[in-house]
Amino acid sequence: MLIQNGRIIDPGQKRDEPGSLLIAGGKIAWVGRGKESPPQNDYDVIDAEGLTVCPGFIDLHCHLRQPGFEEKETIASGTRAAARGGFTTICCMPNTEPPLDSKNTVDYVKATAIAEGTIRVLPIGCISRGRKGEELADMGELAAAGVIAFSDDGEPALNSPLMRQALEYSCFCGLPIIDHCEDTALSRGGQMNEGETSAGLGLQGIPNAAEDIIVARDLALAELTGGWVHIAHTTTGGAVELIRRAKKQGVRVTAEATPHHLTLTEKRVKSHGAGAKVNPPLRTERDIKALIKGLNDNTIDIIATDHAPHTEAEKQQPFDLAPFGISGFETAFASLMGLVHRGDISLVSLINKLTAAPAKIIGKSCGGLGTLAVGSTADVTIFDPDLEWTVDTREFASKGRNTPLAGEKLKGKVMMTIYGGKVVYKDESVK
Ligand SMILES: [Zn+2]
């Protein structure tokens, strides 16, 4: 397969130029500059004129819900949704039922992904047994089973000695400990960001401090142990500043922000109700500015979706009863293109945060991804940076139709996703 005449962006190799890409045997076989063409010419040709060609996106944070909550999502539906969003590798959180705290459950997810999935699924193992926050899961067994990180996501690892032990183990195994930073005593009963909007709506708020407190603790524990902490879904200006300072001091920390926290404010709760109910909550314009500054100075290493689908029935309950979480795969890239069109972040930097940067984080357990270097696996995403479209949730492959972007007009669209040399998603308008 020859992809011709596109703009090739491969941040890991500092490549951004017009060119062509040859895929053979599931690998990148050749990359040419400008109008250069490969030796022979009997390939299927994809004309990428006006389109951008980049490594397949990698998502470090999503919820596939299987096993246990197949009514919300399955590995089959979730990976199809991810492919529609331009992702070729996704890392799933272990808050399933049973949770991924043993080799058996990890093996089950891996085998199901291979049998029924559209793209690569890399499981994340639990920090604590049963996600109860009491005793460490068998992290050695989980690492041997191939998890790429550890997390109790959905819940914070509030037990400080336990978090300390997990970070100590991370020094030994070289895998990150991903923490969902929330002081749950402070956030309890909260429905959305605490501020004027929550007061106006009469809803109990979740203050920024609920996040900042645990980020500060995790950074202190990472410093104490030398372990690697990865801060999930950073949302507050305070957390960004704490991470920035810790990085300067040499603490081993990486961090992510989500597309929704980078682009939407708490005001969405007014217009989209439970479709905008997410944890951590959508914050304010000020927090968004701080997050974008953090992206640009690499305080925030990567963008991760936190795709968290629920059934329509669950989300249609009264606001206070509806679960937290939104469906993100199919809108993530297009919503982030809004930041590029506004000049908040460069296109190359955005692609980096979705490809080479997350590839580096999972590199120890799953190397060689997030690049178009010759010889690497042919995971490729092709997008139109300027195509406008309207989010119609009826078209989602995800079972979760809960999104604060329902009905939104976005500019930028994934046109084709290639996984291991095979086309796994193609927009209808692509011939
Ligand atoms: Zn979380």
Boltz pocket constraint, residues with backbone or C-beta under 6 A from the ligand:
constraints:
  - pocket:
      binder: B
      contacts: [[A, 153], [A, 154], [A, 155], [A, 180], [A, 232], [A, 233], [A, 279], [A, 280]]
      max_distance: 6.0
